[in-house]
Amino acid sequence: MTHSMTGFARSSVTTGNVTITAELRSVNNRFLDLHIRCPESLRQFEYGWRKKISGRVHRGKLELQIKLDDTAALGLADIDPEALTGLMRQLDQIAKTVPDSIAPDRLSLLSVPGVLSSPPADEHLLEQCADRALDEALSSLTQTRREEGEKMATAILSRVAAMGELLEILKRNLPALKDQQHQRLHDRLAQIGVEPDAKRLEEELVYSAQKADVDEELDRLEAHLEAITKSLKGSAPCGRRLDFLMQELNREANTLSSKSTSLSTTETAVEFKVLIEQMREQIQNIE
């Protein structure tokens, strides 16, 4: 199944007073490049997240952002009397030293670290909540990448089919093109009024035929097209293999163009290059 390397997914899971949101963004990249942003209180779970993601995503620059919302837990927080008393002593000292200073209001006092003490978070619960959010986001991202990949595979296969048709036409026309090449040589000799040596003419015809022979190139082009189709319809990630096949296709198209002895063959080689470039643009985003 062909997958794209671009996608976005978000999932939120709420357990008790805690909500964890997982956001995944991915774009194309030669290898898997994973970046994770999360609160420090959840950093200990990063290794497990990386292992889980790499088991389902093989290529692409992927960013995971984990957000933790536990503001509702503030309603369960208690005031630490000792911390508050110490803070008030410090404020009194400031007021004596700087009489014109403005005293903070009560809400500002609550925001001072240490004044409010919340019950310790359940790490196991946080891990379960984060894992569930990540699993749901990964499933959504995989579905998005698969749908986009299927569209790209369809576009590539249509170009493969077009190249296959041009290839069959060229193969059928090769005998006639070879005859035309031989006839042009005879016509040129006739124009200059030269009666060639039969053996020398035969050697020249053989040499010209070998120089213009493209049977191997056409066979390799056909084999590469079959490999592309097989890769796109397989279940394994195929982006890197398709990159390589595009290079091989382009090499054979260039050789075909350099050996061309007719306008039709040159035009076919140019059309091959256009189709190859169109496929290459799609393949740059395939996992």
CYANA upper distance limits for C-alpha pairs under 8 A (distance plus 0.5 A):
  1 MET  CA    146 ARG  CA      7.79
  1 MET  CA    149 GLY  CA      8.48
  1 MET  CA    150 GLU  CA      8.09
  1 MET  CA    232 LEU  CA      7.42
  1 MET  CA    233 LYS  CA      6.69
  1 MET  CA    234 GLY  CA      6.36
  1 MET  CA    235 SER  CA      5.10
  1 MET  CA    236 ALA  CA      7.44
  1 MET  CA    237 PRO  CA      8.22
  2 THR  CA    146 ARG  CA      6.85
  2 THR  CA    149 GLY  CA      5.48
  2 THR  CA    150 GLU  CA      6.40
  2 THR  CA    153 ALA  CA      7.14
  2 THR  CA    232 LEU  CA      6.48
  2 THR  CA    233 LYS  CA      7.83
  2 THR  CA    234 GLY  CA      8.25
  2 THR  CA    235 SER  CA      7.80
  2 THR  CA    236 ALA  CA      8.48
  2 THR  CA    237 PRO  CA      7.37
  2 THR  CA    238 CYS  CA      7.84
  2 THR  CA    286 ILE  CA      7.58
  2 THR  CA    287 GLU  CA      7.83
  3 HIS  CA    142 THR  CA      8.45
  3 HIS  CA    145 ARG  CA      5.65
  3 HIS  CA    146 ARG  CA      4.98
  3 HIS  CA    147 GLU  CA      7.91
  3 HIS  CA    148 GLU  CA      7.31
  3 HIS  CA    149 GLY  CA      4.60
  3 HIS  CA    150 GLU  CA      7.44
  3 HIS  CA    237 PRO  CA      8.01
  3 HIS  CA    286 ILE  CA      6.37
  3 HIS  CA    287 GLU  CA      6.05
  4 SER  CA    145 ARG  CA      5.17
  4 SER  CA    146 ARG  CA      6.80
  4 SER  CA    147 GLU  CA      8.43
  4 SER  CA    148 GLU  CA      6.11
  4 SER  CA    149 GLY  CA      4.83
  4 SER  CA    152 MET  CA      8.31
  4 SER  CA    285 ASN  CA      6.20
  4 SER  CA    286 ILE  CA      5.09
  4 SER  CA    287 GLU  CA      6.12
  5 MET  CA     26 SER  CA      6.82
  5 MET  CA     27 VAL  CA      5.92
  5 MET  CA     28 ASN  CA      5.43
  5 MET  CA     29 ASN  CA      8.18
  5 MET  CA     59 ARG  CA      7.28
  5 MET  CA     60 GLY  CA      5.91
  5 MET  CA    145 ARG  CA      6.85
  5 MET  CA    285 ASN  CA      5.96
  5 MET  CA    286 ILE  CA      6.18
  5 MET  CA    287 GLU  CA      5.85
  6 THR  CA     25 ARG  CA      7.98
  6 THR  CA     26 SER  CA      5.38
  6 THR  CA     27 VAL  CA      4.77
  6 THR  CA     28 ASN  CA      6.60
  6 THR  CA     60 GLY  CA      8.09
  6 THR  CA    145 ARG  CA      6.82
  6 THR  CA    285 ASN  CA      7.74
  7 GLY  CA     24 LEU  CA      8.36
  7 GLY  CA     25 ARG  CA      6.38
  7 GLY  CA     26 SER  CA      5.78
  7 GLY  CA     27 VAL  CA      7.37
  7 GLY  CA    141 LEU  CA      6.49
  7 GLY  CA    144 THR  CA      6.61
  7 GLY  CA    145 ARG  CA      6.33
  8 PHE  CA     23 GLU  CA      7.98
  8 PHE  CA     24 LEU  CA      6.02
  8 PHE  CA     25 ARG  CA      5.09
  8 PHE  CA     26 SER  CA      7.02
  8 PHE  CA    141 LEU  CA      6.39
  8 PHE  CA    144 THR  CA      8.13
  9 ALA  CA     23 GLU  CA      6.29
  9 ALA  CA     24 LEU  CA      5.72
  9 ALA  CA     25 ARG  CA      7.29
  9 ALA  CA    137 ALA  CA      5.81
  9 ALA  CA    138 LEU  CA      7.81
  9 ALA  CA    140 SER  CA      6.33
  9 ALA  CA    141 LEU  CA      5.67
 10 ARG  CA     21 THR  CA      7.56
 10 ARG  CA     22 ALA  CA      6.12
 10 ARG  CA     23 GLU  CA      4.90
 10 ARG  CA     24 LEU  CA      6.87
 10 ARG  CA    137 ALA  CA      5.75
 10 ARG  CA    140 SER  CA      8.36
 11 SER  CA     21 THR  CA      6.11
 11 SER  CA     22 ALA  CA      5.87
 11 SER  CA     23 GLU  CA      7.17
 11 SER  CA    133 ALA  CA      5.87
 11 SER  CA    134 LEU  CA      7.67
 11 SER  CA    136 GLU  CA      6.60
 11 SER  CA    137 ALA  CA      5.68
 12 SER  CA     19 THR  CA      7.23
 12 SER  CA     20 ILE  CA      6.10
 12 SER  CA     21 THR  CA      4.63
 12 SER  CA     22 ALA  CA      6.85
 12 SER  CA    133 ALA  CA      6.12
 13 VAL  CA     19 THR  CA      6.10
 13 VAL  CA     20 ILE  CA      5.92
 13 VAL  CA     21 THR  CA      6.92
 13 VAL  CA    129 CYS  CA      6.69
 13 VAL  CA    130 ALA  CA      8.08
 13 VAL  CA    132 ARG  CA      7.61
 13 VAL  CA    133 ALA  CA      6.09
 14 THR  CA     18 VAL  CA      6.16
 14 THR  CA     19 THR  CA      4.67
 14 THR  CA     20 ILE  CA      6.92
 14 THR  CA    129 CYS  CA      7.80
 15 THR  CA     19 THR  CA      6.86
 15 THR  CA    129 CYS  CA      7.42
 17 ASN  CA     70 ASP  CA      6.52
 17 ASN  CA     71 THR  CA      8.23
 17 ASN  CA     72 ALA  CA      5.92
 17 ASN  CA     73 ALA  CA      6.11
 18 VAL  CA     68 LEU  CA      7.74
 18 VAL  CA     69 ASP  CA      6.38
 18 VAL  CA     70 ASP  CA      5.20
 18 VAL  CA     71 THR  CA      8.35
 18 VAL  CA     72 ALA  CA      7.82
 18 VAL  CA     73 ALA  CA      7.95
 19 THR  CA     68 LEU  CA      6.50
 19 THR  CA     69 ASP  CA      5.57
 19 THR  CA     70 ASP  CA      6.96
 19 THR  CA    129 CYS  CA      8.46
 20 ILE  CA     66 ILE  CA      7.39
 20 ILE  CA     67 LYS  CA      6.08
 20 ILE  CA     68 LEU  CA      5.23
 20 ILE  CA     69 ASP  CA      6.77
 20 ILE  CA    129 CYS  CA      7.08
 20 ILE  CA    130 ALA  CA      6.49
 20 ILE  CA    133 ALA  CA      7.39
 21 THR  CA     66 ILE  CA      6.20
 21 THR  CA     67 LYS  CA      5.55
 21 THR  CA     68 LEU  CA      7.16
 21 THR  CA    130 ALA  CA      8.04
 21 THR  CA    133 ALA  CA      6.77
 22 ALA  CA     64 LEU  CA      7.45
 22 ALA  CA     65 GLN  CA      6.32
 22 ALA  CA     66 ILE  CA      5.22
 22 ALA  CA     67 LYS  CA      7.04
 22 ALA  CA    130 ALA  CA      7.91
 22 ALA  CA    133 ALA  CA      6.09
 22 ALA  CA    134 LEU  CA      6.05
 22 ALA  CA    137 ALA  CA      6.98
 23 GLU  CA     63 GLU  CA      8.46
 23 GLU  CA     64 LEU  CA      6.21
 23 GLU  CA     65 GLN  CA      5.66
 23 GLU  CA     66 ILE  CA      7.06
 23 GLU  CA    134 LEU  CA      8.45
 23 GLU  CA    137 ALA  CA      7.30
 24 LEU  CA     62 LEU  CA      7.46
 24 LEU  CA     63 GLU  CA      6.20
 24 LEU  CA     64 LEU  CA      5.26
 24 LEU  CA     65 GLN  CA      7.13
 24 LEU  CA    137 ALA  CA      7.27
 24 LEU  CA    138 LEU  CA      7.99
 24 LEU  CA    141 LEU  CA      7.76
 25 ARG  CA     62 LEU  CA      6.13
 25 ARG  CA     63 GLU  CA      5.72
 25 ARG  CA     64 LEU  CA      7.25
 26 SER  CA     60 GLY  CA      6.71
 26 SER  CA     61 LYS  CA      5.94
 26 SER  CA     62 LEU  CA      4.71
 26 SER  CA     63 GLU  CA      6.83
 27 VAL  CA     60 GLY  CA      6.10
 27 VAL  CA     61 LYS  CA      5.78
 27 VAL  CA     62 LEU  CA      7.09
 27 VAL  CA    285 ASN  CA      8.43
 28 ASN  CA     59 ARG  CA      7.91
 28 ASN  CA     60 GLY  CA      5.11
 28 ASN  CA     61 LYS  CA      6.49
 28 ASN  CA    284 GLN  CA      7.75
 28 ASN  CA    285 ASN  CA      5.87
 28 ASN  CA    286 ILE  CA      8.15
 28 ASN  CA    287 GLU  CA      8.34
 29 ASN  CA     33 ASP  CA      7.87
 29 ASN  CA     59 ARG  CA      6.94
 29 ASN  CA     60 GLY  CA      4.80
 29 ASN  CA     61 LYS  CA      5.84
 29 ASN  CA    285 ASN  CA      8.47
 30 ARG  CA     59 ARG  CA      7.06
 30 ARG  CA     60 GLY  CA      7.08
 31 PHE  CA     58 HIS  CA      7.91
 31 PHE  CA     59 ARG  CA      5.37
 31 PHE  CA     60 GLY  CA      6.40
 31 PHE  CA     61 LYS  CA      8.02
 32 LEU  CA     54 SER  CA      8.36
 32 LEU  CA     57 VAL  CA      8.07
 32 LEU  CA     58 HIS  CA      6.30
 32 LEU  CA     59 ARG  CA      4.73
 32 LEU  CA     60 GLY  CA      5.39
 32 LEU  CA     61 LYS  CA      6.40
 32 LEU  CA     62 LEU  CA      7.86
 33 ASP  CA     59 ARG  CA      8.00
 33 ASP  CA     60 GLY  CA      6.67
 33 ASP  CA     61 LYS  CA      5.04
 33 ASP  CA     62 LEU  CA      6.53
 34 LEU  CA     50 ARG  CA      8.18
 34 LEU  CA     61 LYS  CA      6.53
 34 LEU  CA     62 LEU  CA      5.41
 34 LEU  CA     63 GLU  CA      6.41
 34 LEU  CA     64 LEU  CA      8.14
 35 HIS  CA     61 LYS  CA      8.48
 35 HIS  CA     62 LEU  CA      6.81
 35 HIS  CA     63 GLU  CA      5.27
 35 HIS  CA     64 LEU  CA      6.68
 36 ILE  CA     46 GLU  CA      8.09
 36 ILE  CA     63 GLU  CA      6.40
 36 ILE  CA     64 LEU  CA      5.26
 36 ILE  CA     65 GLN  CA      6.37
 36 ILE  CA     66 ILE  CA      8.30
 37 ARG  CA     63 GLU  CA      8.32
 37 ARG  CA     64 LEU  CA      6.75
 37 ARG  CA     65 GLN  CA      5.24
 37 ARG  CA     66 ILE  CA      6.73
 38 CYS  CA     42 LEU  CA      6.97
 38 CYS  CA     43 ARG  CA      6.99
 38 CYS  CA     65 GLN  CA      6.40
 38 CYS  CA     66 ILE  CA      5.24
 38 CYS  CA     67 LYS  CA      6.77
 39 PRO  CA     43 ARG  CA      7.00
 39 PRO  CA     66 ILE  CA      7.82
 39 PRO  CA     67 LYS  CA      7.52
 39 PRO  CA     68 LEU  CA      7.53
 40 GLU  CA     44 GLN  CA      8.47
 42 LEU  CA     46 GLU  CA      7.94
 42 LEU  CA    126 LEU  CA      8.32
 42 LEU  CA    127 GLU  CA      8.27
 45 PHE  CA     49 TRP  CA      7.07
 45 PHE  CA    127 GLU  CA      7.45
 46 GLU  CA     50 ARG  CA      6.72
 47 TYR  CA     51 LYS  CA      6.80
 48 GLY  CA     52 LYS  CA      6.67
 49 TRP  CA     53 ILE  CA      6.65
 49 TRP  CA    131 ASP  CA      8.10
 49 TRP  CA    134 LEU  CA      8.34
 50 ARG  CA     54 SER  CA      6.57
 51 LYS  CA     55 GLY  CA      6.78
 52 LYS  CA     56 ARG  CA      7.47
 53 ILE  CA     57 VAL  CA      6.36
 53 ILE  CA    138 LEU  CA      8.03
 54 SER  CA     58 HIS  CA      6.68
 56 ARG  CA    142 THR  CA      8.49
 58 HIS  CA    237 PRO  CA      7.92
 58 HIS  CA    287 GLU  CA      7.30
 59 ARG  CA    287 GLU  CA      5.80
 60 GLY  CA    287 GLU  CA      7.52
 66 ILE  CA    130 ALA  CA      8.20
 70 ASP  CA     74 LEU  CA      8.07
 72 ALA  CA     76 LEU  CA      8.45
 73 ALA  CA     77 ALA  CA      7.34
 73 ALA  CA    118 SER  CA      7.81
 74 LEU  CA    118 SER  CA      7.40
 76 LEU  CA    118 SER  CA      7.06
 76 LEU  CA    119 PRO  CA      8.05
 77 ALA  CA    116 LEU  CA      6.40
 77 ALA  CA    117 SER  CA      5.90
 77 ALA  CA    118 SER  CA      4.83
 77 ALA  CA    119 PRO  CA      7.42
 78 ASP  CA    116 LEU  CA      5.99
 78 ASP  CA    117 SER  CA      5.83
 78 ASP  CA    118 SER  CA      6.95
 79 ILE  CA     84 LEU  CA      7.99
 79 ILE  CA    115 VAL  CA      6.19
 79 ILE  CA    116 LEU  CA      5.13
 79 ILE  CA    117 SER  CA      6.70
 80 ASP  CA     84 LEU  CA      6.66
 80 ASP  CA    114 GLY  CA      7.69
 80 ASP  CA    115 VAL  CA      5.81
 80 ASP  CA    116 LEU  CA      6.40
 80 ASP  CA    117 SER  CA      6.81
 81 PRO  CA     85 THR  CA      6.46
 81 PRO  CA    115 VAL  CA      8.16
 82 GLU  CA     86 GLY  CA      6.62
 83 ALA  CA     87 LEU  CA      6.64
 83 ALA  CA    114 GLY  CA      6.76
 83 ALA  CA    115 VAL  CA      5.93
 84 LEU  CA     88 MET  CA      6.71
 84 LEU  CA    115 VAL  CA      6.10
 85 THR  CA     89 ARG  CA      6.85
 86 GLY  CA     90 GLN  CA      6.91
 87 LEU  CA     91 LEU  CA      6.77
 88 MET  CA     92 ASP  CA      6.66
 89 ARG  CA     93 GLN  CA      6.78
 90 GLN  CA     94 ILE  CA      6.76
 91 LEU  CA     95 ALA  CA      6.65
 91 LEU  CA    103 ALA  CA      8.03
 92 ASP  CA     96 LYS  CA      6.80
 93 GLN  CA     97 THR  CA      6.68
 94 ILE  CA     98 VAL  CA      6.20
 94 ILE  CA     99 PRO  CA      8.16
 94 ILE  CA    101 SER  CA      8.30
 95 ALA  CA     99 PRO  CA      5.43
 95 ALA  CA    100 ASP  CA      8.00
 95 ALA  CA    101 SER  CA      6.99
 95 ALA  CA    103 ALA  CA      8.31
104 PRO  CA    108 SER  CA      6.48
104 PRO  CA    109 LEU  CA      7.24
105 ASP  CA    109 LEU  CA      7.03
106 ARG  CA    110 LEU  CA      7.10
107 LEU  CA    111 SER  CA      7.23
108 SER  CA    112 VAL  CA      7.41
109 LEU  CA    115 VAL  CA      7.94
110 LEU  CA    115 VAL  CA      6.41
110 LEU  CA    116 LEU  CA      6.87
111 SER  CA    115 VAL  CA      7.84
111 SER  CA    116 LEU  CA      8.23
112 VAL  CA    116 LEU  CA      8.43
121 ALA  CA    126 LEU  CA      8.13
122 ASP  CA    126 LEU  CA      6.75
123 GLU  CA    127 GLU  CA      6.61
124 HIS  CA    128 GLN  CA      6.74
125 LEU  CA    129 CYS  CA      6.59
126 LEU  CA    130 ALA  CA      6.56
127 GLU  CA    131 ASP  CA      6.49
128 GLN  CA    132 ARG  CA      6.62
129 CYS  CA    133 ALA  CA      6.80
130 ALA  CA    134 LEU  CA      6.61
131 ASP  CA    135 ASP  CA      6.51
132 ARG  CA    136 GLU  CA      6.75
133 ALA  CA    137 ALA  CA      6.69
134 LEU  CA    138 LEU  CA      6.45
135 ASP  CA    139 SER  CA      6.68
136 GLU  CA    140 SER  CA      6.78
137 ALA  CA    141 LEU  CA      6.53
138 LEU  CA    142 THR  CA      6.47
139 SER  CA    143 GLN  CA      6.72
140 SER  CA    144 THR  CA      6.77
141 LEU  CA    145 ARG  CA      6.61
142 THR  CA    146 ARG  CA      6.49
143 GLN  CA    147 GLU  CA      6.70
144 THR  CA    148 GLU  CA      6.77
145 ARG  CA    149 GLY  CA      6.40
146 ARG  CA    150 GLU  CA      6.63
147 GLU  CA    151 LYS  CA      7.09
148 GLU  CA    152 MET  CA      6.97
149 GLY  CA    153 ALA  CA      6.57
149 GLY  CA    286 ILE  CA      7.17
150 GLU  CA    154 THR  CA      6.70
151 LYS  CA    155 ALA  CA      6.89
152 MET  CA    156 ILE  CA      6.68
152 MET  CA    282 GLN  CA      6.65
152 MET  CA    283 ILE  CA      8.36
152 MET  CA    286 ILE  CA      8.50
153 ALA  CA    157 LEU  CA      6.54
153 ALA  CA    232 LEU  CA      6.83
154 THR  CA    158 SER  CA      6.75
155 ALA  CA    159 ARG  CA      7.21
155 ALA  CA    279 MET  CA      8.35
155 ALA  CA    282 GLN  CA      8.46
156 ILE  CA    160 VAL  CA      6.77
156 ILE  CA    279 MET  CA      5.95
156 ILE  CA    282 GLN  CA      7.67
157 LEU  CA    161 ALA  CA      6.61
157 LEU  CA    229 THR  CA      7.24
158 SER  CA    162 ALA  CA      6.79
159 ARG  CA    163 MET  CA      6.65
159 ARG  CA    275 LEU  CA      6.44
159 ARG  CA    276 ILE  CA      8.35
159 ARG  CA    278 GLN  CA      8.37
159 ARG  CA    279 MET  CA      7.46
160 VAL  CA    164 GLY  CA      6.62
160 VAL  CA    225 LEU  CA      6.69
160 VAL  CA    228 ILE  CA      8.43
160 VAL  CA    229 THR  CA      8.18
161 ALA  CA    165 GLU  CA      6.78
162 ALA  CA    166 LEU  CA      6.90
163 MET  CA    167 LEU  CA      6.53
163 MET  CA    272 PHE  CA      6.89
163 MET  CA    275 LEU  CA      7.75
164 GLY  CA    168 GLU  CA      6.76
164 GLY  CA    222 GLU  CA      7.66
164 GLY  CA    225 LEU  CA      7.99
165 GLU  CA    169 ILE  CA      6.85
166 LEU  CA    170 LEU  CA      6.67
166 LEU  CA    268 THR  CA      7.40
167 LEU  CA    171 LYS  CA      6.71
167 LEU  CA    218 LEU  CA      7.61
167 LEU  CA    222 GLU  CA      8.12
168 GLU  CA    172 ARG  CA      6.76
169 ILE  CA    173 ASN  CA      6.77
170 LEU  CA    174 LEU  CA      6.63
170 LEU  CA    265 THR  CA      7.73
170 LEU  CA    268 THR  CA      8.27
171 LYS  CA    218 LEU  CA      8.29
173 ASN  CA    177 LEU  CA      6.66
174 LEU  CA    178 LYS  CA      6.64
175 PRO  CA    179 ASP  CA      6.81
176 ALA  CA    180 GLN  CA      6.66
177 LEU  CA    181 GLN  CA      6.73
177 LEU  CA    262 SER  CA      7.77
178 LYS  CA    182 HIS  CA      6.90
178 LYS  CA    209 ALA  CA      7.78
179 ASP  CA    183 GLN  CA      6.62
180 GLN  CA    184 ARG  CA      6.62
181 GLN  CA    185 LEU  CA      7.04
181 GLN  CA    261 THR  CA      7.74
182 HIS  CA    186 HIS  CA      6.96
182 HIS  CA    205 LEU  CA      7.25
183 GLN  CA    187 ASP  CA      6.58
184 ARG  CA    188 ARG  CA      6.66
185 LEU  CA    189 LEU  CA      6.88
186 HIS  CA    190 ALA  CA      6.70
187 ASP  CA    191 GLN  CA      6.66
188 ARG  CA    192 ILE  CA      7.06
189 LEU  CA    193 GLY  CA      6.73
189 LEU  CA    194 VAL  CA      6.05
189 LEU  CA    195 GLU  CA      7.79
189 LEU  CA    196 PRO  CA      8.09
190 ALA  CA    194 VAL  CA      6.77
190 ALA  CA    195 GLU  CA      8.22
196 PRO  CA    200 ARG  CA      7.63
196 PRO  CA    201 LEU  CA      6.76
197 ASP  CA    201 LEU  CA      6.48
198 ALA  CA    202 GLU  CA      6.65
199 LYS  CA    203 GLU  CA      6.78
200 ARG  CA    204 GLU  CA      6.73
201 LEU  CA    205 LEU  CA      6.64
202 GLU  CA    206 VAL  CA      6.70
203 GLU  CA    207 TYR  CA      6.61
204 GLU  CA    208 SER  CA      6.59
205 LEU  CA    209 ALA  CA      6.55
206 VAL  CA    210 GLN  CA      6.68
207 TYR  CA    211 LYS  CA      6.63
208 SER  CA    212 ALA  CA      6.65
209 ALA  CA    213 ASP  CA      6.33
211 LYS  CA    259 LYS  CA      7.49
212 ALA  CA    259 LYS  CA      5.59
212 ALA  CA    260 SER  CA      7.08
212 ALA  CA    261 THR  CA      7.28
213 ASP  CA    259 LYS  CA      7.90
214 VAL  CA    218 LEU  CA      6.71
214 VAL  CA    256 LEU  CA      6.95
214 VAL  CA    259 LYS  CA      7.68
215 ASP  CA    219 ASP  CA      6.69
216 GLU  CA    220 ARG  CA      6.66
217 GLU  CA    221 LEU  CA      6.59
217 GLU  CA    252 GLU  CA      6.23
217 GLU  CA    253 ALA  CA      8.47
217 GLU  CA    255 THR  CA      7.92
217 GLU  CA    256 LEU  CA      7.22
218 LEU  CA    222 GLU  CA      6.68
218 LEU  CA    252 GLU  CA      8.42
219 ASP  CA    223 ALA  CA      6.74
220 ARG  CA    224 HIS  CA      6.60
220 ARG  CA    252 GLU  CA      7.96
221 LEU  CA    225 LEU  CA      6.75
221 LEU  CA    249 LEU  CA      6.71
221 LEU  CA    252 GLU  CA      7.13
222 GLU  CA    226 GLU  CA      6.84
223 ALA  CA    227 ALA  CA      6.76
224 HIS  CA    228 ILE  CA      6.72
224 HIS  CA    245 LEU  CA      6.90
224 HIS  CA    248 GLU  CA      8.09
224 HIS  CA    249 LEU  CA      7.28
225 LEU  CA    229 THR  CA      6.86
226 GLU  CA    230 LYS  CA      6.69
227 ALA  CA    231 SER  CA      6.56
227 ALA  CA    245 LEU  CA      8.45
228 ILE  CA    232 LEU  CA      6.70
228 ILE  CA    242 LEU  CA      7.03
228 ILE  CA    245 LEU  CA      7.68
229 THR  CA    233 LYS  CA      6.79
230 LYS  CA    234 GLY  CA      6.60
231 SER  CA    236 ALA  CA      8.36
231 SER  CA    238 CYS  CA      6.43
231 SER  CA    241 ARG  CA      8.35
231 SER  CA    242 LEU  CA      8.10
232 LEU  CA    238 CYS  CA      7.38
237 PRO  CA    287 GLU  CA      6.23
238 CYS  CA    242 LEU  CA      6.57
238 CYS  CA    286 ILE  CA      7.91
238 CYS  CA    287 GLU  CA      6.98
239 GLY  CA    243 ASP  CA      6.74
239 GLY  CA    283 ILE  CA      6.86
239 GLY  CA    284 GLN  CA      7.98
239 GLY  CA    285 ASN  CA      8.29
239 GLY  CA    286 ILE  CA      5.48
239 GLY  CA    287 GLU  CA      5.40
240 ARG  CA    244 PHE  CA      6.97
240 ARG  CA    287 GLU  CA      8.25
241 ARG  CA    245 LEU  CA      6.78
242 LEU  CA    246 MET  CA      6.62
242 LEU  CA    283 ILE  CA      7.29
243 ASP  CA    247 GLN  CA      7.10
243 ASP  CA    280 ARG  CA      7.81
243 ASP  CA    283 ILE  CA      7.35
243 ASP  CA    284 GLN  CA      8.13
244 PHE  CA    248 GLU  CA      6.95
245 LEU  CA    249 LEU  CA      6.55
246 MET  CA    250 ASN  CA      6.61
246 MET  CA    276 ILE  CA      7.15
246 MET  CA    279 MET  CA      8.38
246 MET  CA    280 ARG  CA      7.05
247 GLN  CA    251 ARG  CA      6.71
248 GLU  CA    252 GLU  CA      6.82
249 LEU  CA    253 ALA  CA      6.68
249 LEU  CA    276 ILE  CA      7.70
250 ASN  CA    254 ASN  CA      6.67
250 ASN  CA    273 LYS  CA      7.01
250 ASN  CA    276 ILE  CA      7.32
251 ARG  CA    255 THR  CA      6.82
252 GLU  CA    256 LEU  CA      6.57
253 ALA  CA    257 SER  CA      6.69
253 ALA  CA    269 ALA  CA      6.03
253 ALA  CA    270 VAL  CA      8.34
253 ALA  CA    272 PHE  CA      6.92
253 ALA  CA    273 LYS  CA      7.07
254 ASN  CA    258 SER  CA      6.74
254 ASN  CA    269 ALA  CA      7.76
255 THR  CA    259 LYS  CA      6.72
256 LEU  CA    260 SER  CA      6.60
256 LEU  CA    265 THR  CA      8.31
256 LEU  CA    266 THR  CA      8.31
256 LEU  CA    269 ALA  CA      6.80
257 SER  CA    265 THR  CA      7.69
257 SER  CA    266 THR  CA      5.94
257 SER  CA    269 ALA  CA      5.93
257 SER  CA    270 VAL  CA      8.08
260 SER  CA    265 THR  CA      6.21
260 SER  CA    266 THR  CA      6.30
261 THR  CA    265 THR  CA      7.67
261 THR  CA    266 THR  CA      8.38
262 SER  CA    266 THR  CA      6.98
263 LEU  CA    267 GLU  CA      6.63
264 SER  CA    268 THR  CA      6.67
265 THR  CA    269 ALA  CA      6.72
266 THR  CA    270 VAL  CA      6.76
267 GLU  CA    271 GLU  CA      6.70
268 THR  CA    272 PHE  CA      6.65
269 ALA  CA    273 LYS  CA      6.90
270 VAL  CA    274 VAL  CA      6.90
271 GLU  CA    275 LEU  CA      6.79
272 PHE  CA    276 ILE  CA      6.56
273 LYS  CA    277 GLU  CA      6.60
274 VAL  CA    278 GLN  CA      6.83
275 LEU  CA    279 MET  CA      6.76
276 ILE  CA    280 ARG  CA      6.56
277 GLU  CA    281 GLU  CA      6.83
278 GLN  CA    282 GLN  CA      7.31
279 MET  CA    283 ILE  CA      6.64
280 ARG  CA    284 GLN  CA      6.76
281 GLU  CA    285 ASN  CA      8.19
282 GLN  CA    286 ILE  CA      7.64
